[in-house]
């Protein structure tokens, strides 16, 4: 027991001090050896390079009103500076009333020269209106033929599209063919309007029907020739157009 008491007294009685640790140096491998290294902990945290120092910014704001690091920027508009610079809605939809009126006058006046740049546009607003008007006049005569009107129009446009692409050097789009054939349906509306009041099954009706068919086919062939630069081929283009409009005339007469 006396040895144990001596061990405890020797264990607790020590001269260890934290201040001595900060000044203590370590020598690994002997004094003066090649692996000797001395490190002084008292110098730790004193040297900082100048480029690592961050400048202190003074706070100049007020309570609940912090200063802004960057000036606020105005939001940039997505569609332009103002709504006044945006194009009209009808122009975005491809509806131009001036061109519609010029095409209508070209159809109503068969001897008028056609503007190829305007006629080559894909404008379906006028043709849809004329098809509805043609079906409405047939409805006034007691004929519900809307399905036949749109079905024959689609088949006729597809046939003329294939034929014109074979005959022309530049080619033509399906929308352009449908636009021209739809605009040239305008004289057929006049024929169906006469059918509401008068009967077209007599001699006068036959002559009027033949005149309307020739009017529609001549106007359509004139526009196709001017738009596709097919000089000297108007009769070749007018013949299939006359067959198409002849079907519409049969619907109006009978």
SULBEL-V832134 format. One line per field, one symbol per residue. psi: psi as a letter, one per 40 degrees, with the letter a starting at -180 (. if undefined). burial: b if it has 24 or more other ideal C-beta (glycine too) atoms within 12 Angstrom, else e. Layout:
psi: ???
burial: ???
This chain:
psi: ddddddddddddhifhidddddeiiihheiheidehhhhheeehedhhideehhihhiheaihegiihdiihihhhideadiedeiiiddddefhhddddddddddddgdehhhhdddeeigheddddddddddddddddefhgfddddddddddddddddddddddiddiiiddddddddddeedddddddddeddiheeadddddddddddddddddddddddddefghefdddddddddddddddddddd.
burial: eeeeeeeeeeeeeeeeeeeeeeeeeeeeeeeeeeeeeeeeeeeeeeeeeeeeeeeeeeeeeeeeeeeeeeeeeeeeeeeeeeeeeeeeeeeeeeeeeebbebbbebbeebeeebebebbbbbbbbbbebbbebbbebbeebebebeeebeebbeebbeebbebbeebbeeebeeebbbbbbbbbbbbbbbbbbbbeeeebeeeebeebbebbbbbbbbbbbbbbbbbbebeeebeebbebbbebbbbbbbbbbe
